[in-house]
Amino acid sequence: MRRVLTEFDARRLLAGAPVVLVTTRWHGVANVMPVAWNMPLSHDPPLVGIAIHPSRHTYDMLRLSQEFALNVP
């Protein structure tokens, strides 16, 4: 079930740097990667940083699609 969070709740969930799921899609091919290297960057505007090594398939998917979803399980 999909749930949209308020900005406050999203910041609270990310404060402890949990493992998050980064999902991407390029030309109909979906990709999911667990990411432990994430951090809040800004409150206004709300920005989150993630670290993915260039050797990972997800890196190429992100570079090509230029968009992703950050999922907090």
N, C-alpha and C positions, 0 to 999 in steps of 0.2 A: 504494500500500500504506500503510495506516494504522499508525503506530507511536506508542505512548504513551511519553513521555519521563519520566525521573526528574526531580524538582525541580531537582537539581544541573545536569543536562544542559540543562534549559529555561533556567535562569539564564545558563548559559555561552553558549548560542546568542543570547540577547537582549542580552548585554553590549555588543556592538558596534552596537546599534540597526540591525539589518538591515531591509530592506523586508519586511513581513509581509503576509499575506493575511487580511483580515477577512471572514468569511462569516456571512451571516444568512439567515433564512427567515421569511416571514410569510404565512400562509394559502396555503402550498404554492408560493410564489414565492421562488426562491433568488436571492441576491445575493452577489457577490464584489468586493472593492475592495482594491487594493494600498495599504498605509499605511506611509509612511516616518517619520511622527511617532509614535514609540512609545518607551516607557521603562519599566524596572523601577521599581516604586514601593515595594515591601516584600518582604522575604525571609520574614517570618513574621507574618501569613499571606502566601503568595506572591500578589502583585498586580502587574498590568501596566497602564499607562496608554496610551491612544491618543488622537490628536487628529483629529477629523473635522468639517469645517465644516458648519454647519446647512443650507447650500444644496445639499449632496450628497444623492443618493437614499439612500445607505447610512445617513445620519444618521436619516432618517425610519424606515427599516427597523429600526434599532437601538432607536429610541424606542418603536416599536409592539411589537416582539417582546420587548424587554428582555433579550435574550441573543444571544451571538455566539460564534464559534469563532475563535481566533487561530492561524493556520497559518504555520509557519516553513518556507519552501521550502528 
